[in-house]
C-alpha cells in the first residue's frame, strides 16, 4: 500500500493541504474497506481542487484520466467517496480548525482522521462510468474534439471554442 512518503514525492512537498487529503484517503479506506482502484471501483467527487487531491490520487488510485476523480467545485474541503463493488458511500467534510496556514501542517499531522472530518451522507448520486466518445475535427479550427463537445452551426461541426452560442437574454 502507498504511504505518506509516496504522497509527498508525488505532490513535491509536505503541507497541511496534502495532509488533509491523506487523512481523508485513510479514513475512506477504513470506512469503505477500499483498495487502490486500478479502474473505476473507487470514485471520489472533490469539492475543491487543492493539494489534498494529490494524496487521494496516490492512495486510492482516483484520477481525472480514469474518470473516477470528479469535481463538484464548491470551494469546500469536502470529498464524497463511493465503492462501486458494495454500493456504499459517504461524504467527508473537514471540521473547522482555528489554525494558521503555517500551523496547519503540524496540526493536521497530529490529528486522527475521525477528529478532522464529519462523516455525512453523500448528496450526489454515484456517477455512471466514464464514457468514450467518437471524435470529430472542428470545421473552423481543425482541432479534434469529442462528439459530446461538438455543436452544429450552419451545417458545420464546431468545437465549443469556435461555436458562438445564442442567448437572447445574455446581451
DODOTOR-281600 format. One record per residue: x, y, z of N, C-alpha, C in turn; residue in one letter. Coordinates in Angstrom, 1 decimal. Atoms other than C-alpha are relative to their C-alpha. Layout:
// residues N
REC   n_xx   n_yy   n_zz  ca_xx  ca_yy  ca_zz   c_xx   c_yy   c_zz residuo
REC      X      Y      Z      X      Y      Z      X      Y      Z       A
...
// end
This chain:
// residues 171
REC   n_xx   n_yy   n_zz  ca_xx  ca_yy  ca_zz   c_xx   c_yy   c_zz residuo
REC    0.8   -1.2    0.0    0.0    0.0    0.0    0.9    1.2    0.0       X
REC   -0.7   -1.3    0.0    1.1    3.6   -0.7    0.0    0.6    1.4       X
REC   -0.1   -0.6   -1.3    2.1    5.8    2.2    0.2    1.5   -0.1       X
REC   -0.2   -1.4    0.0    2.7    9.4    3.2    1.2    0.4   -0.9       X
REC   -1.2   -0.4    0.8    6.2    9.5    1.6   -0.3   -0.1   -1.5       X
REC    0.4    0.1    1.4    4.6    8.4   -1.7   -0.8    1.3   -0.4       X
REC    0.8   -1.2    0.3    2.2   11.3   -1.5    0.8    1.2   -0.1       X
REC   -0.9   -1.1    0.0    4.9   13.8   -0.7    0.8    0.0   -1.3       X
REC   -0.8    0.1    1.2    7.0   12.5   -3.6   -0.8    0.5   -1.2       X
REC    0.8   -0.3    1.1    4.1   12.9   -6.0   -0.4    1.5    0.0       X
REC    0.4   -1.4   -0.1    3.0   16.4   -4.7    1.2    0.9   -0.1       X
REC   -1.2   -0.9    0.1    6.5   17.8   -4.3    0.4    0.6    1.3       X
REC   -0.3   -0.6   -1.3    6.4   19.0   -0.7   -1.0   -0.4    1.0       X
REC    0.9    0.2   -1.1    4.8   18.5    2.7   -0.8    1.2    0.3       X
REC    0.8   -1.2   -0.4    1.9   20.8    3.6   -1.3   -0.5    0.7       X
REC    1.2    0.3   -0.7   -1.3   21.0    5.6   -1.1   -0.6   -1.0       X
REC    1.0    0.4    1.0   -3.4   20.6    2.4    0.2   -1.5   -0.4       X
REC   -0.3    1.4    0.4   -1.7   17.4    1.4   -0.4   -1.0    1.1       X
REC    0.3    0.8   -1.1   -2.2   16.1    4.9   -1.5   -0.2    0.1       X
REC    1.5    0.1    0.0   -6.0   16.8    4.7   -0.4   -1.2   -1.0       X
REC    0.3    1.1    1.0   -6.2   14.6    1.5    0.4   -1.4    0.5       X
REC   -0.6    1.3   -0.5   -4.0   11.9    3.0   -0.9   -0.6    1.1       X
REC    0.8    0.5   -1.0   -6.1   11.6    6.1   -1.4   -0.3   -0.5       X
REC    1.3    0.3    0.6   -9.3   11.7    4.1    0.0   -1.4   -0.7       X
REC   -0.2    1.3    0.7   -8.0    8.8    1.9    0.1   -1.1    1.0       X
REC   -0.1    1.1   -1.0   -7.0    6.8    5.0   -1.4   -0.3    0.7       X
REC    1.3    0.1   -0.6  -10.5    7.4    6.5   -0.9   -0.8   -1.0       X
REC    0.9    0.7    1.1  -12.2    6.3    3.2    0.4   -1.4   -0.1       X
REC   -0.5    1.4    0.0  -10.0    3.2    3.1   -0.6   -0.8    1.2       X
REC    0.5    0.7   -1.2  -11.1    2.3    6.6   -1.5   -0.1    0.0       X
REC    1.5    0.0   -0.1  -14.8    3.2    6.4   -0.6   -0.8   -1.2       X
REC    0.6    0.7    1.2  -15.4    1.7    2.9    0.7   -1.3   -0.4       X
REC   -0.8    1.2    0.2  -12.9   -1.1    3.1    0.5    0.0   -1.5       X
REC   -0.5   -0.2    1.4  -11.2    0.2   -0.1    1.4   -0.5   -0.2       X
REC   -1.3    0.3    0.5   -8.2   -0.9   -2.0    0.3    1.0   -1.1       X
REC   -0.4   -0.9    1.1   -6.2    1.0   -4.7   -0.9   -0.3   -1.2       X
REC    1.0    0.2    1.1   -8.6    1.5   -7.6    0.8   -0.1   -1.4       X
REC   -0.7    0.1    1.2   -7.0    0.2  -10.8   -0.9    0.3   -1.2       X
REC    0.9   -0.5    1.0  -10.1    1.2  -12.8   -0.9    1.0    0.7       X
REC    1.0   -1.0   -0.6  -13.3    2.9  -11.5   -0.7   -0.6    1.2       X
REC    0.7    0.6   -1.1  -14.1    0.8   -8.5   -0.3    1.0    1.1       X
REC    0.1   -1.0   -1.0  -13.5    3.7   -6.2   -0.2    1.3   -0.7       X
REC    0.3   -1.3    0.6  -14.9    7.1   -7.1    0.1    1.1    1.1       X
REC    0.0   -1.2   -0.9  -14.1   10.5   -5.4   -0.5    1.2   -0.7       X
REC    0.4   -1.3    0.5  -16.0   13.6   -6.0    0.5    1.1    1.0       X
REC   -0.6   -1.0   -0.8  -14.0   16.5   -4.7   -0.7    1.4   -0.2       X
REC    0.7   -1.3    0.1  -15.5   19.9   -3.9    1.0    1.1   -0.1       X
REC   -1.1   -1.0    0.2  -12.1   21.7   -4.4    1.0   -0.6   -0.9       X
REC   -1.1    0.4    0.9   -9.0   21.5   -6.5    1.3    0.3    0.7       X
REC   -1.1   -0.3   -0.9   -6.5   21.8   -3.6    1.0   -1.1    0.1       X
REC   -1.2    0.9   -0.1   -3.3   20.0   -2.6   -0.4   -1.4    0.5       X
REC    0.4    1.3   -0.5   -5.2   17.1   -0.8   -0.3   -1.0   -1.1       X
REC    0.4    0.9    1.0   -6.3   15.7   -4.1    1.2   -0.8   -0.5       X
REC   -1.2    0.8    0.4   -2.7   14.6   -4.9    0.1   -1.2    0.9       X
REC   -0.1    1.1   -0.9   -2.8   12.4   -1.8   -1.1   -1.0   -0.3       X
REC    1.1    0.8    0.3   -6.2   11.0   -2.8    0.3   -0.8   -1.3       X
REC   -0.4    0.7    1.3   -4.8   10.1   -6.3    1.0   -1.1    0.4       X
REC   -1.0    0.9   -0.3   -1.8    8.4   -4.8   -0.6   -1.2    0.8       X
REC    0.5    1.0   -1.0   -3.6    6.5   -2.0   -1.1   -0.9   -0.6       X
REC    1.2    0.7    0.4   -6.8    5.5   -3.8   -0.1   -0.3   -1.5       X
REC    0.0    0.3    1.4   -6.0    5.5   -7.5   -1.1    0.7   -0.7       X
REC    1.0   -0.8    0.7   -8.6    8.1   -8.3    0.7    1.0   -0.8       X
REC   -0.6   -0.9    0.9   -7.7   10.2  -11.3   -0.9    0.6   -1.0       X
REC    0.8   -0.7    1.0   -9.2   12.6  -13.8    0.0   -0.9   -1.3       X
REC   -0.1    0.8    1.3   -7.9   10.4  -16.7   -0.8   -1.3    0.0       X
REC    0.7    1.2   -0.1   -9.5    7.3  -15.4   -1.5    0.2    0.1       X
REC    1.4   -0.4   -0.1  -12.8    9.1  -14.8   -0.6   -0.3    1.4       X
REC    0.5    0.3   -1.3  -13.0    8.3  -11.1    0.4    1.0    1.0       X
REC   -0.2   -1.2   -0.9  -11.9   11.7   -9.7   -0.7    1.1   -0.8       X
REC    0.9   -1.0    0.6  -14.6   14.2  -10.4   -0.1    1.2    0.9       X
REC    0.0   -1.2   -0.8  -15.0   17.8   -9.4   -1.4    0.6    0.0       X
REC    1.2   -0.8   -0.2  -18.1   19.5   -8.0    0.4    1.2    0.8       X
REC   -0.7   -1.1   -0.6  -16.5   22.8   -7.3   -0.9    0.8    0.9       X
REC    0.7   -0.8   -0.9  -17.8   24.4   -4.2    0.9    0.7    1.0       X
REC   -1.0   -0.6   -0.9  -14.6   25.6   -2.5    0.0   -0.5    1.4       X
REC    0.0    0.6   -1.3  -15.1   23.3    0.4    1.0   -1.2    0.1       X
REC   -0.9    1.1   -0.2  -12.7   20.8    1.9   -1.0   -1.2    0.3       X
REC    0.9    1.1   -0.1  -15.2   18.0    1.3    0.2   -1.0   -1.2       X
REC   -0.3    1.1    0.9  -14.9   14.7   -0.5   -1.0   -1.1    0.1       X
REC    0.9    1.2    0.0  -17.5   12.1   -1.4    0.7   -1.2   -0.6       X
REC   -0.7    1.2    0.4  -16.2    8.6   -1.7   -1.1   -1.1   -0.3       X
REC    0.9    1.0    0.3  -18.0    5.7   -3.4    0.7   -1.3   -0.3       X
REC   -0.5    1.3    0.2  -17.3    2.0   -3.5   -1.0   -0.7   -1.0       X
REC    1.0    0.6    0.9  -18.9    0.6   -6.7   -0.3   -1.4    0.3       X
REC    0.3    1.4   -0.3  -18.5   -3.0   -5.6   -1.0   -0.2    1.1       X
REC    1.0    0.2   -1.1  -20.5   -2.6   -2.4   -1.2    1.0   -0.1       X
REC    1.0   -0.9    0.1  -22.6    0.4   -3.4    0.0    1.0    1.2       X
REC   -0.1   -0.9   -1.2  -21.6    2.2   -0.1    0.7    1.3   -0.4       X
REC   -0.7   -1.3    0.2  -20.6    5.8    0.0   -0.2    0.9    1.3       X
REC    0.2   -1.0   -1.1  -20.2    8.8    2.4    0.8    1.2   -0.5       X
REC   -0.6   -1.3    0.3  -19.1   12.4    2.3    0.8    0.4    1.2       X
REC   -0.8   -0.5   -1.0  -16.2   13.7    4.4    0.1    1.5   -0.1       X
REC   -0.1   -1.5    0.0  -16.3   17.4    5.4    0.9    0.4    1.1       X
REC   -1.0   -0.5   -1.0  -13.3   19.0    7.1   -0.7    0.8    1.1       X
REC    0.5   -0.8   -1.1  -14.2   20.3   10.5    0.8    1.3    0.1       X
REC   -0.7   -1.3   -0.1  -13.3   24.0   11.1    1.1   -0.2    1.1       X
REC   -1.1    0.0   -0.9   -9.9   24.5   12.8    0.5    1.4    0.1       X
REC   -0.5   -1.4   -0.2   -8.6   27.7   14.3    1.5    0.0    0.0       X
REC   -1.5    0.0    0.1   -5.0   27.4   13.0    0.4    0.7   -1.3       X
REC   -0.5   -0.8    1.1   -3.0   29.5   10.6    0.5   -1.0   -1.1       X
REC   -0.5    0.9    1.1   -1.7   28.1    7.3    1.4   -0.6    0.4       X
REC   -1.3    0.4   -0.5    1.8   27.9    8.9   -0.2   -1.1    1.0       X
REC    0.2    1.0   -1.1    0.4   25.8   11.8   -0.8   -1.2   -0.5       X
REC    0.9    1.1    0.4   -1.9   23.6    9.7    0.7   -1.3   -0.2       X
REC   -0.6    1.3    0.3    0.7   21.0    8.7    0.2   -0.8    1.3       X
REC   -0.2    0.7   -1.2    1.7   20.2   12.3   -1.4   -0.4    0.7       X
REC    1.3    0.3   -0.6   -1.9   20.4   13.5   -0.7   -1.2   -0.7       X
REC    0.6    1.1    0.7   -3.3   18.0   10.8    0.8   -1.3    0.1       X
REC   -0.8    1.2   -0.1   -0.4   15.6   11.1   -0.3   -0.6    1.4       X
REC    0.3    0.6   -1.3   -1.3   15.2   14.8   -1.4   -0.5    0.2       X
REC    1.4    0.5   -0.1   -5.0   14.6   14.2   -0.2   -1.3   -0.5       X
REC    0.5    1.2    0.6   -6.7   11.3   13.7   -1.1    0.4   -1.0       X
REC    1.0   -0.4    1.0   -9.0   11.3   10.6   -1.4    0.3    0.6       X
REC    1.3   -0.1   -0.6  -12.1   10.9   12.8   -0.1    1.4    0.8       X
REC    0.0   -1.3   -0.6  -11.1   14.1   14.6   -0.1    1.2   -1.0       X
REC   -0.1   -1.1    1.0  -10.7   16.1   11.4   -1.3    0.1   -0.8       X
REC    1.1    0.0    1.0  -13.8   15.1    9.4   -1.3   -0.4    0.6       X
REC    1.4    0.4   -0.3  -17.5   15.0    9.8   -0.4   -1.0   -1.1       X
REC    0.5    1.0    1.0  -19.0   11.9    8.1   -1.5    0.3   -0.3       X
REC    1.4   -0.3    0.4  -22.2   12.7    6.2   -0.4   -0.9   -1.1       X
REC    0.5    0.7    1.2  -24.4   11.0    3.6    0.4    0.8   -1.2       X
REC   -0.2   -0.7    1.3  -23.5   11.7    0.0   -1.2    0.7   -0.5       X
REC    1.2   -0.8    0.6  -25.7   14.3   -1.7    0.0   -0.2   -1.5       X
REC   -0.1    0.2    1.4  -24.6   13.4   -5.2   -0.1   -1.5   -0.3       X
REC    0.0    1.4    0.3  -25.6   10.1   -6.7    1.2   -0.5   -0.7       X
REC   -1.1    0.5    0.6  -22.9    7.8   -7.9    0.0    0.2   -1.5       X
REC    0.1   -0.2    1.5  -22.0    8.9  -11.5    0.2   -1.3   -0.7       X
REC   -0.2    1.1    0.8  -22.1    6.5  -14.3    1.5   -0.1   -0.3       X
REC   -1.4    0.1    0.4  -18.7    5.1  -15.5    0.2    0.9   -1.2       X
REC   -0.4   -0.9    1.1  -16.8    7.2  -17.9   -0.3   -0.5   -1.4       X
REC    0.4    0.4    1.4  -18.0    7.1  -21.5    1.2    0.4   -0.9       X
REC   -1.0   -0.3    1.1  -15.8    7.0  -24.6   -0.9    0.6   -1.1       X
REC    0.7   -0.7    1.0  -16.9    9.4  -27.3    0.7    0.0   -1.3       X
REC   -0.6   -0.2    1.3  -16.3    9.5  -31.1    0.6    1.4    0.0       X
REC   -0.6   -1.3    0.2  -14.1   12.4  -32.2   -0.3    0.5   -1.4       X
REC    0.3   -0.7    1.2  -14.7   14.9  -34.9    1.0    1.2   -0.1       X
REC   -0.8   -1.2    0.3  -12.5   17.6  -36.5   -0.9    1.2   -0.1       X
REC    0.8   -1.2    0.0  -13.8   21.1  -35.9    0.2    0.6   -1.4       X
REC   -0.1   -0.6    1.3  -14.6   22.7  -39.3    0.6    1.4    0.0       X
REC   -0.5   -1.3   -0.1  -13.3   26.0  -38.1    1.5    0.0    0.4       X
REC   -1.4   -0.1   -0.5  -10.0   25.5  -36.1    0.8   -1.3   -0.5       X
REC   -0.7    1.2    0.4   -9.2   22.0  -37.4    0.5   -0.9    1.1       X
REC   -0.4    0.9   -1.1   -8.7   20.5  -33.9   -1.0   -1.1    0.3       X
REC    0.9    1.2   -0.2  -10.1   17.1  -33.0   -0.7    0.2    1.4       X
REC    0.8   -0.2   -1.2  -12.9   17.2  -30.4   -0.9   -1.1    0.2       X
REC    0.9    1.1   -0.3  -15.0   14.6  -28.6   -1.4    0.4   -0.4       X
REC    1.3   -0.3    0.5  -18.5   14.3  -30.0   -0.9    0.7    0.9       X
REC    0.8   -0.6   -1.0  -20.1   15.4  -26.8    0.2    1.5    0.1       X
REC   -0.4   -1.4   -0.1  -18.4   18.8  -27.2   -0.1    0.7   -1.4       X
REC    0.2   -0.5    1.4  -19.3   19.4  -30.9   -1.4    0.6   -0.1       X
REC    1.3   -0.6    0.3  -22.0   21.8  -31.9   -0.2    0.2   -1.5       X
REC    0.3   -0.1    1.4  -23.7   22.0  -35.3   -0.5    1.5   -0.2       X
REC    0.4   -1.4    0.3  -24.0   25.5  -36.8    0.3    0.3   -1.5       X
REC   -0.2   -0.3    1.4  -24.6   26.4  -40.4    0.5   -1.2   -0.8       X
REC   -0.5    1.2    0.7  -24.0   22.8  -41.5    1.4   -0.4    0.4       X
REC   -1.3    0.3   -0.4  -20.6   22.8  -39.8    0.1   -0.6    1.4       X
REC   -0.3    0.6   -1.4  -19.2   20.8  -36.8    1.0    0.9    0.6       X
REC   -0.9   -1.0   -0.7  -17.7   23.3  -34.4    0.2   -0.4    1.5       X
REC   -0.3    0.3   -1.4  -15.9   22.8  -31.1   -0.5    1.2    0.8       X
REC    0.6   -1.0   -0.9  -17.0   24.8  -28.1    0.7    1.4   -0.1       X
REC   -0.8   -1.3    0.1  -14.2   27.4  -28.6   -0.4    0.8   -1.2       X
REC    0.4   -0.6    1.2  -15.4   28.1  -32.1   -1.5    0.3   -0.2       X
REC    1.4   -0.2    0.1  -19.1   27.9  -31.6   -0.4    1.2    0.7       X
REC    0.5   -1.2   -0.7  -20.9   31.1  -30.8   -1.4   -0.3    0.4       X
REC    1.3    0.3   -0.5  -23.8   30.4  -28.5   -1.0    1.1   -0.2       X
REC    1.1   -1.0    0.2  -27.1   32.1  -28.9   -0.9    0.0    1.2       X
REC    0.8   -0.3   -1.2  -28.9   33.6  -25.9   -0.5    1.4   -0.1       X
REC    0.5   -1.3    0.2  -31.2   36.5  -26.4   -0.1    0.8    1.3       X
REC    0.1   -0.7   -1.3  -31.2   37.3  -22.7    1.4    0.3    0.6       X
REC   -1.3   -0.3   -0.5  -27.4   37.4  -22.2    0.7    0.9   -1.0       X
REC   -0.5   -1.0    1.0  -26.6   40.6  -24.2    0.9    0.9    0.7       X
// end
